[in-house]
């Protein structure tokens, strides 16, 4: 239903294009501005008539929501700017900044509400509610419920963090207005004044929500681990090509909607003609750009597949890492396995992959691996490079 309503303002909302996404985001922002201004006017009139700090605070919250929608609208507009010399990856991350600003506004607003509510308790200002004001508050709650649902639906449809943050803010408004309504009903029935205390409770909830949203909206700006679904899609697609034996060191950078860059190492048979393998890599990169709009850069790793001694050592080393992983309680894997045989000793060269949360000392880990390898043959030396994993180990 929400998407059907959106389609009244934006045509072809399901075509998946970046242009349509921007139109959907701007339309949702404009709808939010209009509805919040209307709610502000209604609640302000009720709050002034009833001398209610909680209703006035709720009204100011709505006009701030309208301001937040303006910021979101500006964010969508600015994120459309094409790449330039100063910003070669485009301006799509401005949308993340707009969501962060909205979160800051929510937190600051909560602090102001808290201050006003405490003053109301100290002054002992008494609120007087009418039946009509209670009815209007109920209507306001229903409008906000729809607004929260609308923002969330559109936010998920176009993968917009700023709209999802705004949906959470609208949900918070429903809770705060419900508290105001409960206070109005209690004051009307029992002739007691709890307006200031309700204001404190609402303010505390808004502050909590604002801080939570600040953390959530700051994550994409700082850089977070890629979504497991995207990682699996990339991994499965690359491995579907004949000639690709394995992949590792997948790194994904997100510069906003439609601005995805990735790099990965792909293993190919060392015995294969290098020109044929290079052509395969070029085709994969081109397919990702054309089909998924992902700028993919692939590093080609040749892997020996026709040497029984190397294969046996690789399997034995893999078993060692599996045992150490279980012993340490940490996921450990390897790639780029090579063997250089010599008359007096043999070098076993490979990369070990661990998570950023790995608690043990990496030098100790390398020593443990070498100790186990030398149990196979004392002439074996290990040359180990420790890599940190940039994706979830369970993803591929």
Phi, psi and omega per residue, in radians:
X1 nan -0.743 3.133
X2 -1.113 -0.727 3.117
X3 -1.202 -0.564 3.082
X4 -1.141 -0.695 3.089
X5 -1.136 -0.715 3.118
X6 -1.094 -0.603 -3.118
X7 -1.154 -0.246 3.051
X8 -1.212 -0.396 -3.096
X9 -1.900 -0.441 -3.119
X10 -2.251 2.188 3.135
X11 -1.464 2.646 3.071
X12 0.921 0.910 -3.063
X13 -1.186 -0.212 -3.100
X14 -1.838 0.249 -3.077
X15 -1.380 -0.163 3.037
X16 1.346 0.066 -3.115
X17 -1.384 2.710 3.126
X18 -1.169 -0.598 3.131
X19 -1.097 -0.785 3.119
X20 -1.135 -0.672 3.110
X21 -1.030 -0.789 3.131
X22 -1.098 -0.716 3.128
X23 -1.104 -0.716 3.120
X24 -1.101 -0.764 -3.138
X25 -1.103 -0.735 -3.132
X26 -1.224 -0.658 3.115
X27 -1.129 -0.757 3.123
X28 -1.093 -0.676 3.128
X29 -1.135 -0.754 -3.138
X30 -1.129 -0.729 3.090
X31 -1.059 -0.706 3.107
X32 -1.131 -0.691 3.126
X33 -1.070 -0.862 -3.090
X34 -1.099 -0.847 -3.081
X35 -1.158 -0.640 -3.135
X36 -1.265 -0.610 3.076
X37 -1.124 -0.717 3.103
X38 -1.087 -0.793 3.127
X39 -1.109 -0.668 3.119
X40 -1.051 -0.832 -3.108
X41 -1.076 -0.781 -3.115
X42 -1.113 -0.855 -3.078
X43 -1.204 -0.629 3.135
X44 -1.110 -0.732 3.116
X45 -1.087 -0.745 3.125
X46 -1.148 -0.795 -3.096
X47 -1.089 -0.728 3.122
X48 -1.173 -0.688 -3.130
X49 -1.170 -0.618 -3.093
X50 -1.653 -0.064 -3.063
X51 0.949 0.762 -3.058
X52 -1.848 2.010 3.113
X53 -1.151 -0.605 -3.108
X54 -1.204 -0.669 3.119
X55 -1.260 -0.710 3.101
X56 -1.100 -0.724 3.097
X57 -1.080 -0.723 3.114
X58 -1.111 -0.650 3.112
X59 -1.155 -0.793 3.112
X60 -1.087 -0.611 3.076
X61 -1.025 -0.700 3.141
X62 -1.181 -0.708 3.116
X63 -1.205 -0.540 3.042
X64 -1.180 -0.640 3.055
X65 -1.059 -0.685 3.092
X66 -1.095 -0.720 3.080
X67 -1.111 -0.675 3.092
X68 -1.102 -0.681 3.110
X69 -1.134 -0.608 3.079
X70 -1.117 -0.749 3.113
X71 -1.086 -0.747 3.109
X72 -1.083 -0.721 3.121
X73 -1.079 -0.788 3.109
X74 -1.089 -0.686 3.117
X75 -1.050 -0.776 3.102
X76 -1.099 -0.710 -3.109
X77 -1.150 -0.820 -3.108
X78 -1.209 -0.540 -3.118
X79 -1.197 -0.240 3.109
X80 -1.303 -0.318 -3.069
X81 -1.007 2.364 3.136
X82 -1.259 2.938 3.115
X83 -1.117 2.613 3.070
X84 -2.420 -3.054 -3.073
X85 -1.103 -0.621 -3.129
X86 -1.387 -0.474 -3.113
X87 -2.299 1.313 -3.050
X88 -1.143 -0.274 3.132
X89 -1.701 0.158 3.126
X90 1.582 -3.039 -3.064
X91 -2.089 0.291 -3.030
X92 -1.123 -0.401 -3.130
X93 -1.252 -0.159 3.050
X94 -1.033 -0.542 3.105
X95 -1.076 -0.652 3.077
X96 -1.123 -0.704 3.140
X97 -1.116 -0.690 3.140
X98 -1.117 -0.690 3.078
X99 -1.115 -0.652 3.110
X100 -1.149 -0.723 3.130
X101 -1.115 -0.740 3.099
X102 -1.016 -0.723 -3.140
X103 -1.134 -0.696 3.095
X104 -1.092 -0.742 3.140
X105 -1.056 -0.730 3.139
X106 -1.046 -0.801 -3.111
X107 -1.144 -0.783 -3.142
X108 -1.111 -0.700 3.113
X109 -1.076 -0.693 3.120
X110 -1.088 -0.695 3.108
X111 -1.106 -0.721 3.128
X112 -1.141 -0.714 3.093
X113 -1.064 -0.723 -3.131
X114 -1.063 -0.778 3.123
X115 -1.065 -0.831 -3.110
X116 -1.118 -0.658 -3.107
X117 -1.195 -0.697 3.108
X118 -1.111 -0.704 3.098
X119 -1.084 -0.693 3.126
X120 -1.101 -0.718 3.119
X121 -1.118 -0.759 -3.119
X122 -1.147 -0.746 -3.109
X123 -1.288 -0.409 -3.125
X124 1.272 0.483 3.124
X125 -1.092 2.291 -3.071
X126 -1.812 2.382 3.141
X127 -1.732 2.546 3.108
X128 -2.183 2.036 -3.074
X129 -1.847 2.511 3.038
X130 -1.850 2.860 3.089
X131 -1.051 -0.690 -3.110
X132 -1.122 -0.647 3.136
X133 -1.165 -0.626 3.109
X134 -1.154 -0.735 3.119
X135 -1.089 -0.743 -3.135
X136 -1.151 -0.625 3.083
X137 -1.099 -0.665 3.089
X138 -1.100 -0.754 3.113
X139 -1.085 -0.712 3.125
X140 -1.083 -0.676 3.110
X141 -1.097 -0.755 3.135
X142 -1.105 -0.690 3.118
X143 -1.130 -0.751 -3.133
X144 -1.178 -0.601 3.064
X145 -1.067 -0.785 3.094
X146 -1.101 -0.739 -3.102
X147 -1.066 -0.784 3.122
X148 -1.075 -0.757 3.114
X149 -1.121 -0.712 -3.126
X150 -1.127 -0.856 3.139
X151 -1.058 -0.753 -3.098
X152 -1.141 -0.752 -3.139
X153 -1.100 -0.838 -3.126
X154 -1.186 -0.694 3.123
X155 -1.035 -0.750 3.102
X156 -1.234 -0.630 -3.101
X157 -1.108 -0.652 -3.101
X158 -1.923 0.164 3.118
X159 0.936 0.964 -3.114
X160 -1.924 1.980 3.107
X161 -1.141 -0.609 -3.116
X162 -1.187 -0.670 3.111
X163 -1.233 -0.649 3.102
X164 -1.150 -0.651 3.061
X165 -1.122 -0.689 3.117
X166 -1.166 -0.614 3.080
X167 -1.095 -0.718 3.102
X168 -1.109 -0.662 3.104
X169 -1.124 -0.717 3.112
X170 -1.135 -0.644 3.077
X171 -1.104 -0.714 3.084
X172 -1.070 -0.660 3.112
X173 -1.088 -0.664 3.104
X174 -1.055 -0.803 -3.125
X175 -1.120 -0.763 -3.122
X176 -1.160 -0.696 3.127
X177 -1.217 -0.591 3.044
X178 -1.072 -0.715 3.105
X179 -1.118 -0.721 3.098
X180 -1.088 -0.746 3.139
X181 -1.098 -0.762 3.126
X182 -1.069 -0.723 3.110
X183 -1.121 -0.686 3.125
X184 -1.123 -0.749 -3.141
X185 -1.146 -0.781 3.139
X186 -1.097 -0.757 3.131
X187 -1.109 -0.649 -3.120
X188 -1.213 -0.722 -3.043
X189 -1.410 -0.801 -2.995
X190 -1.798 -0.041 3.096
X191 0.985 0.817 3.041
X192 -2.169 2.690 -3.058
X193 -1.901 1.880 3.114
X194 -2.110 0.275 -3.039
X195 -1.006 -0.850 -3.110
X196 -1.110 -0.690 3.135
X197 -1.178 -0.643 3.055
X198 -1.130 -0.676 3.094
X199 -1.044 -0.697 3.108
X200 -1.109 -0.786 -3.135
X201 -1.092 -0.772 3.132
X202 -1.101 -0.773 -3.129
X203 -1.065 -0.750 3.132
X204 -1.078 -0.724 3.128
X205 -1.139 -0.725 -3.132
X206 -1.136 -0.738 3.121
X207 -1.071 -0.793 3.114
X208 -1.035 -0.813 -3.126
X209 -1.123 -0.693 3.136
X210 -1.090 -0.776 3.136
X211 -1.120 -0.730 3.121
X212 -1.077 -0.749 -3.137
X213 -1.206 -0.593 3.090
X214 -1.035 -0.788 3.134
X215 -1.110 -0.784 -3.094
X216 -1.157 -0.728 -3.096
X217 -1.379 -0.352 3.100
X218 -1.351 -0.455 -3.078
X219 -0.970 -0.866 -3.138
X220 -1.103 -0.494 3.121
X221 -1.246 -0.730 3.127
X222 -1.222 -0.565 -3.084
X223 1.847 1.949 -3.113
X224 -2.022 2.886 3.085
X225 -1.070 2.455 -3.128
X226 -1.136 2.723 3.119
X227 -1.093 2.364 -3.108
X228 -1.030 -0.596 -3.140
X229 -1.097 -0.778 3.116
X230 -1.126 -0.728 3.123
X231 -1.042 -0.783 3.137
X232 -1.121 -0.734 3.134
X233 -1.065 -0.777 3.134
X234 -1.135 -0.823 -3.128
X235 -1.074 -0.805 -3.114
X236 -1.130 -0.665 -3.118
X237 -1.195 -0.763 3.136
X238 -1.099 -0.772 -3.102
X239 -1.230 -0.222 3.127
X240 -1.329 -0.215 -3.136
X241 -1.455 2.289 3.074
X242 -1.107 2.270 3.138
X243 1.902 -0.298 3.083
X244 -1.602 2.038 -3.071
X245 -1.582 -0.448 -3.126
X246 -3.101 2.899 3.099
X247 -2.364 2.707 3.059
X248 -2.791 3.051 3.138
X249 0.939 0.762 3.072
X250 -1.361 2.175 3.109
X251 -2.214 2.268 -3.105
X252 -2.146 2.258 3.074
X253 -2.027 2.318 -3.138
X254 -1.991 2.070 3.109
X255 -1.871 0.488 -3.133
X256 1.932 3.053 -3.107
X257 -1.006 2.260 3.127
X258 1.317 0.188 -3.107
X259 -2.226 1.150 -3.084
X260 -1.875 2.212 3.100
X261 -2.132 2.463 -3.110
X262 -2.545 2.669 3.017
X263 -2.366 2.623 -3.089
X264 -2.734 2.664 3.019
X265 -1.744 2.256 3.133
X266 -2.009 2.268 3.139
X267 -1.548 2.283 3.081
X268 -2.254 2.767 -3.131
X269 -1.137 2.261 -3.138
X270 -1.139 -0.430 -3.114
X271 -1.386 -0.205 -3.105
X272 -1.332 2.610 3.083
X273 -1.023 2.211 -3.047
X274 -1.106 -0.557 3.119
X275 -1.182 -0.648 3.106
X276 -1.180 -0.746 3.122
X277 -1.137 -0.692 3.130
X278 -1.129 -0.679 3.102
X279 -1.117 -0.677 3.091
X280 -1.072 -0.781 3.140
X281 -1.080 -0.760 3.122
X282 -1.051 -0.743 -3.132
X283 -1.104 -0.708 -3.142
X284 -1.124 -0.792 3.133
X285 -1.054 -0.750 -3.139
X286 -1.141 -0.737 -3.138
X287 -1.091 -0.709 3.132
X288 -1.129 -0.683 3.136
X289 -1.192 -0.728 -3.073
X290 -1.338 -0.701 -3.027
X291 -1.604 -0.569 -3.050
X292 -2.126 -0.001 -3.117
X293 0.964 0.709 3.098
X294 -1.996 2.160 3.070
X295 -1.391 1.737 -3.061
X296 -1.841 2.288 3.059
X297 -2.034 2.196 -3.048
X298 -1.996 2.275 2.985
X299 -1.714 2.247 -3.062
X300 -1.625 2.164 3.113
X301 -1.954 2.002 3.081
X302 -1.312 2.390 -3.100
X303 -2.181 2.293 3.104
X304 -1.304 2.138 -3.095
X305 -2.078 -0.096 -3.031
X306 -2.056 0.442 3.124
X307 -2.135 1.948 -3.064
X308 -1.097 -0.628 -3.114
X309 -1.170 -0.733 3.107
X310 -1.141 -0.761 3.132
X311 -1.051 -0.739 -3.136
X312 -1.140 -0.735 3.121
X313 -1.161 -0.645 3.109
X314 -1.111 -0.757 3.126
X315 -1.138 -0.723 -3.133
X316 -1.141 -0.716 3.111
X317 -1.161 -0.663 3.084
X318 -1.076 -0.684 3.103
X319 -1.127 -0.674 3.114
X320 -1.081 -0.790 -3.134
X321 -1.141 -0.620 3.098
X322 -1.100 -0.748 3.128
X323 -1.168 -0.730 3.137
X324 -1.171 -0.615 3.104
X325 -1.081 -0.760 3.116
X326 -1.191 -0.661 -3.124
X327 -1.164 -0.734 -3.083
X328 -1.547 -0.237 -3.096
X329 1.208 0.501 -3.131
X330 -2.280 2.437 3.082
X331 -1.214 2.235 3.137
X332 -2.329 2.291 3.077
X333 -2.424 3.112 -3.124
X334 -2.527 2.848 3.039
X335 -2.756 3.133 -3.125
X336 0.920 0.854 -3.100
X337 -1.428 2.180 3.094
X338 -2.402 2.724 3.112
X339 -2.321 2.278 3.058
X340 -2.008 1.840 -3.094
X341 -1.407 2.430 3.084
X342 -2.389 3.023 -3.099
X343 -1.260 -0.693 -3.085
X344 -1.769 -0.437 -3.137
X345 -2.710 2.872 3.127
X346 -2.223 2.272 3.104
X347 -1.658 2.176 3.058
X348 -1.843 2.000 -2.973
X349 -1.984 2.228 3.107
X350 -2.867 2.896 3.070
X351 -1.803 2.374 3.045
X352 -1.824 2.334 -3.101
X353 -1.909 2.211 3.093
X354 -2.284 2.844 3.096
X355 -1.386 2.840 3.087
X356 -1.162 -0.361 -3.139
X357 -1.510 0.073 -3.099
X358 -1.002 2.164 -2.988
X359 -1.590 -0.506 -3.084
X360 -1.316 2.780 3.094
X361 -1.257 2.324 -3.064
X362 -1.184 -0.592 3.108
X363 -1.129 -0.706 3.086
X364 -1.095 -0.709 3.114
X365 -1.048 -0.813 3.138
X366 -1.077 -0.695 3.110
X367 -1.129 -0.687 3.120
X368 -1.108 -0.705 3.134
X369 -1.138 -0.788 -3.117
X370 -1.111 -0.682 3.115
X371 -1.028 -0.763 -3.129
X372 -1.214 -0.652 -3.140
X373 -1.151 -0.691 -3.126
X374 -1.197 -0.315 3.035
X375 -1.184 -0.461 3.068
X376 -1.252 -0.791 3.115
X377 -2.807 2.143 -3.103
X378 -1.064 -0.329 -3.129
X379 -1.444 -0.062 -3.139
X380 -1.472 2.224 3.029
X381 -1.977 2.505 3.119
X382 -1.839 2.413 3.029
X383 -2.092 1.795 -2.944
X384 -2.028 2.302 2.986
X385 -1.912 2.225 -3.113
X386 -1.634 2.126 3.100
X387 -1.859 2.572 3.003
X388 -1.697 2.460 -3.085
X389 -1.466 2.356 -3.139
X390 -1.812 0.076 3.082
X391 -2.363 2.974 3.067
X392 -1.195 2.294 -3.115
X393 -1.138 -0.328 -3.126
X394 -1.522 -0.111 -3.019
X395 -1.306 -0.728 3.122
X396 -2.427 nan nan
